[in-house]
Amino acid sequence: MDRPDPRATYDRIAEHFAATREYPWPEIESFVDDADPVALGLDIGCGNARHAEVLAERADRVVGLDASRGLLQAARERQDARGFDADLVQGDAARLPVAPSRFGLAVYVATLHHLRPREIRLASLDELSRVLAPGGRALVSVWSTTHDRFDATEGFDTTVDWTLPGGETVPRYYHVYDPDEFERDLTASALAVHDSFLASGNCYAVVGPEVD
């Protein structure tokens, strides 16, 4: 199966993709609204920074990280238009270019499922644990087999086309998780799971750093 590189894929579709992602997800807004103010917030896979903007309401400083330079440019344009602060960094979700135990609040949504293979996804979850401060919390989400477009009951690899204006299609790699598999990967990582739930065809988990 063709497995396109996520960075190249999102660089290709960045402008159109960002234009269709104006509003933050309600699950992220609720998670951030319920959190205490923190010094540092982190948005892994920040895209056009719509969720970094939400984090900026709770964090003194926000870091938004994405592999795609095109999406980071869209994030800068959103910053300029809407007047919020975030330090935007190009980086790999499985090798976060930040110091350990720093972030009190993080969101990692709609990104983990683009990584492959499983070992890289687990490394990325371990990296999230590494950079969370003691007592810190993060919300992780992945696309799930519970979405109404799928009839599978077990996790699987696939590609989903993005259609650009003019009709060109650009394939995007996904690992679509089943809920039990998502729980297993979280358990196998260095994260502690505090809550998990399903919403809008996604698996969500509220996690923190593993406590010795």
N, C-alpha and C positions, 0 to 999 in steps of 0.2 A: 504494500500500500504506500502511495506517495505520502510523505510526511514533511510538509513544508516547514521551513524555519520561521518561528514566530516573529523574530525581529525583522526579517526581510518582508514577511507578510504584512506586518502592521506599518512598516515604513511605506509600503505600496498603497495601502488603503487609508493612511492616517487622516488625511484631510476630510474625506467623506465619512469615515467612521466617527471622528470627533464631532462632526456636525450633527450626527444622529444621537449623540450621548450628552444631551444638555443637562438633564436632571439627575440628581443623586438617587440611589435606591432608598426606599423608605426603611429597609432593614438596617442600612448603614446609618441613616439619620437617627433612628431610634437607639442604636447601639452607642453612638457618640453622645446623644442627648442624655443618656443615662450614666455617662462616665463622669468622674471627677476631673477638674482641670489638671493638666499635666504640663511639664516643661517641654517635652518633646513628643511629637506625633509622627507616625510613619505610614505612608501609603505605598505599598508594594504593588507594582503594576498600575501606576497612577493614571495612565491614559491621558485624557485631557484635563486631569486634576479636578474633576467634579467632586470627588470624595476628599481630596486634599483640602478643598475649600471648606467642606464640612468640618474636617479635623481642625482647621485653623480657628474655629469657634471655641475649641476646648484646649488647644495646645499653644504655648507661647511661641513655639517654633515647629514647623512641619517640614519634613523631608518627603518629597515625592520621587519615587524611583520607577523607571521604565526602561526596557531594553530598546525601545523604538525612538530614534531621534525625531522622526516625524510626529509622533504623539507628544513628545516633550515640547516641540515647537507649538503644537496646538495648546498645550498646557500654559506655555508662556503667554500666548495670545489671550487665553481666558483670564490669567492673572491681570494682565494689562486692562482688560475690559471690565473686570469685576472688583479689582482692588484688594485682593487678599494676598498674603505672603506665604510662599513655600519655596524651599530650596529644591530645585529640580535637578536630578542626577540620573545619568545613564548608567545602568548596571544590570547585573545578572541576579535574578531572584534566588538562585542557588548558591551565590557567593556575594552576599551583601557587602558593599564597600563602606561599612559603618562599624563603629566600635561596639564592643559587647555591653549589654546591660544598661542601655541608654534610654530606651523608649517606653514611656508609660502607657501609650495608647497606639494601636496600629490597626489598619485594615489591609486585608490581603484577599481581594475579591476578584472573581472572574479571570484569574491568571494562572493559578496552580495547574488547572486542567490543560493548559497549553504546553506544559513541560513534559519531556520524555527522556528516558524511560522512568519506571517507578522509582529507581534509585535516585534520580535527580529530583523527583517530587519530594521524596523523603528528606534529601539533603536540604531542600528549600525550607521544609517545615522545621528542621533542626536549626537552620539559620535564623528563622523567625524567633525560636526560643532563645537563641544566643543573644539577640539584640534587644529583647524585651527586658526592661528593668524589673527588679524584684517587685512583685505585686502588680506588674503591668498586665494589660489585657489586650487581646487582638481578636478581630472577627475575620474568620476565614470562610470563603465560599467557593464551591465548585458546581459546575453543571451536572445534573443528576439524571439518572434513568427515570425518575419520577416526572420529568418534563413530558407534557402531552404529545410532543413530537416523536417520542421514542416508545417502542413496545418491548424493549429489552428489560430483563430483570437483573442482569449482571453487568458490571462495568465493561467498557469496550473502547477501543481506539477507533476514531473516525476522522473524516474531514468534512467541514461545513463551508460551503462557498459563501463569500461576500460578493455581492453584485455592485459594481461601480456604475456611476452614471454613464450611459452609453452601452451598457450590457456586458462589459468584461467581467468575468468571474475570477475571484482569487481564492484558492482553497486555504482554509485555516485548520490546523491540526487541533484535535480535542481528545483528551481522555475523559470520557463520560463516566462518572462514578456511580456505582450503586451505593445506597446509604450505608450498608454494612461495611463495604470496602473503604469508604471514607473514614469510618470509625476505626477500622483496622490500621489505616495509614497514620492517623493521628496518634493512636496508641503506640505504634512502632516508632514514633518520633520522640524528640526530647520535649514535647509540649505536654502540659496538663490540660485536660478538657474540663471546662466548667459548665458548659451547656451546649446542647446541639438541637437543631430543629430543621424542618423542611419548609420552604416557602418559594412559590413562583418557579417551581422546577429546579430549585437549587438546594444543595445541602449546605448548612451553615454550622459553624462551631465557634463558640467563645472560648478562647484558650489563653493560657499563660505559660510562663517558663516553668519547667519541671522543678519541683522542690526536692532537694536531697533529704 
